[in-house]
Amino acid sequence: MPKNKKTEWQVGDPTISVVSDQFCNPYPMDLMVKRKVQNFSKDHYQVFDPSGNLLLQIDGQAWGFNRKRIMRDPAGFTILTMRQKGIALKNKWEVHGGESKEREDLLFTVQQSQAVSLKTSVDVFLPENNNVKKSTTCDFHASGGYSNISFKVFKSDALIAGVTHKFTWGSFCKGKYNFRVRVNPEVDYAFIIALLVMVDDNENWC
């Protein structure tokens, strides 16, 4: 049987709200994400709209195991916390609302699709489907990497966001580079940015 044709999430499609409805817009969003290493162990992401307004900021550990990252709004209010879970062949993150660690505040779980691959591929599970070991069907899937300087996020066969990495090799190896992110209508852009940051962590090697 032929494979289903890939489509794009469009105006009029159901809202995809994972973090909050406030991050869903009825029109496509083009965002600029800037990453800068602050010191040996920490880095900082900033997310801007096309007019240069700061929308989100993410701080955390640039390297190491059991990393933690916190996403805040422009005023510094904590939106969510991303935590890497243990040491395993398949990298896994859990994302909770605010600074919570409680199960009832779990927003989603991210796990690498394959332990070893030249192309980064991750599966995303929502709380009602968060038994990663037993579940065979993820809620979202993302794939890409620096080898092809692109990254795409899907819900089933529908593209909901796409990322293009923009950097020069000199600035990249100094920990400075930008992403351009296209988020389709009615898609939670805070969710997309959190997913991008976790995948970027898996890719960092300079």
Salt bridges, closest charged atoms under 4 A:
ASP30 OD2 - ARG182 NH1 2.67
ASP43 OD2 - ARG35 NH2 3.03
ASP43 OD1 - ARG69 NH1 2.60
ASP59 OD1 - HIS44 ND1 2.44
ASP59 OD2 - ARG72 NH1 3.68
ASP123 OD1 - HIS141 ND1 2.79
ASP157 OD1 - LYS6 NZ 3.37
ASP200 OD2 - ARG35 NE 3.79
ASP201 OD1 - ARG67 NH1 3.71
ASP201 OD2 - ARG69 NE 2.65
